[in-house]
Amino acid sequence: MLGFDRITFNPRIMTGQACIRGMRIPVSLVVNLVANGKPVEEILEEYPALEPEDIKQSLLYASWLTKEKVYAIGGAAKIG
């Protein structure tokens, strides 16, 4: 999936949420921690199984998810 080799999906782990390398650490948790100002060093201390590249890919994946396309249909814009 677009070079996100550390982002995994498994219906048996966290009900299929995007997780880090098959662990029970959701991408959403990592993104939330960063968004709320938690330094990467502290995240790595609190979650020793994580690696710096896991955090980077979590942010890149979140960025990829937010890409929106706007389509002009009959004079109105539709976001999809």
Residue pairs with C-beta under 8 A, 6 or more apart in sequence:
1 7
2 64
4 57
4 60
4 61
4 64
5 57
6 20
6 21
6 53
6 54
6 57
7 18
7 19
7 20
7 27
7 57
7 58
7 61
8 18
8 19
8 20
8 21
8 22
9 16
9 17
9 18
9 19
10 16
10 19
10 22
13 19
13 22
13 23
13 24
14 24
14 26
17 26
17 27
17 28
18 26
18 27
18 28
18 61
19 25
19 26
19 27
20 26
20 27
20 30
20 50
20 54
20 57
20 58
21 54
23 49
25 47
25 49
25 50
25 54
27 58
27 61
27 62
30 43
30 50
30 54
30 55
30 58
30 59
31 58
31 59
31 62
33 43
34 40
34 43
34 55
34 58
34 59
40 52
40 55
43 50
43 55
44 50
44 51
44 52
44 55
68 79
68 80
69 79
69 80
70 77
70 78
70 79
70 80
71 77
71 78
71 79
71 80
72 78
